[in-house]
Amino acid sequence: MASLSALVVFAVSLSFRGVSALPQASATSAALPTGTAVVQGLNYLAQNAGKLYFGTATDNSELNDTAYTSYMENNLHFGQITPENSMKWDATEPEPGTFTFTDGDVIADIAKNYGMYLRGHNLVWYEQLPDWVTANNYNATGLAAVVETHVTTEVAHYKGQVYAWDVINEPLNDNGTFREDVFYDTLGTDYITIALQAARAADPNAKLYINDYNIEYVGEKSTAMQNLVKQLQADNVPIDGIGMESHFIVGEVPTTLVENFQAFADLGIEFAITELDIRMELPETAANLDQQKTDFYTVVNACLQVSVCRGITVWDWTDKYSWVPSTFPGWGAATPFDDNLVEKPAFDGIVIALEGGSI
Ligand code: G3I
């Protein structure tokens, strides 16, 4: 990571000019409260607070928006990036053995050019899986080879560029049992072992994560994830970290974040907040935006309380490109910046937490 640190310093010194590139509070958002914090940037503050990064997801379809990219591609603001879709299996191996990394490479190049850590997302997931993986009715030997080839080829392609891979995505049901998808149904938990071992062999320096939701708080799914980690450790299967997705609802952020995070830390692994957003029913109200400020504060502060929480990634940084409204009709406004890229009170909540203040 020495060269990355040097790049970060270089990028930080270069990008001071871009700090005030955002539009000011506009007429469209004037009726609602906006953020007022004046800071050099969230990543700057996160690194000052001892974290590796404050980062964001982004998608290739958003990269023609120059107001968006000029803010994002500023290392003071974001020191880490996650491709929201373009490294997933359907994007990278649409046909057996045919790999396309063009879109993923675009995101990887942004990370390289602006001194950002890159999180690889993701290698084995039941969603955004091309039909052939299921339709070919592989037996255990066949599917093991398919998983190994996919993981090996993709991780090798990005070798040396990825800080951490979400090797396994969302393997658990909410009651803590294993999700019954083509991988589990065919291979049992061996698919997890196969993928982690292949990833380690292909890029020994990348951190290997399992990423999931509803494991951010104390409960049976979190306990099941901890048990999975313990089993992998007992079996000498490489596992370095857990991704806490953290797709929350305003006013319902869990109260047991720190206790739960510490339980993962006690296993001797690291973790990260990988997909943070906090949605509300639309239209936004001043009260909900204020509550959202408190909620972002709570999550960021929880990461600061546990040293092996490496960093925080928002699942895109502006409401303009959030996945929420299309998935939860009537809901949205889940990110720290509004549709016009104006800072919301949530931005201030993040800043207060990163600066060690309280709400
Ligand atoms: O690629 C097609 C494109 O060809 C087509 O024209 C377009 C028409 O709608 O659809 C495109 O695919 C969409 C894809 O995003 C790329 O934009 C899918 O319909 C859409 O379902 C997909 O949504 C993504 C979702 O994962 C899929 O489950 C979201 O952008 C992405 O934010 C979301 O991210 C997931 C994480 O990977 C895992 N954790 C949960 C998180 C939120 O669901």
Boltz pocket constraint, residues with backbone or C-beta under 6 A from the ligand:
constraints:
  - pocket:
      binder: B
      contacts: [[A, 84], [A, 85], [A, 127], [A, 128], [A, 169], [A, 245], [A, 275], [A, 323]]
      max_distance: 6.0
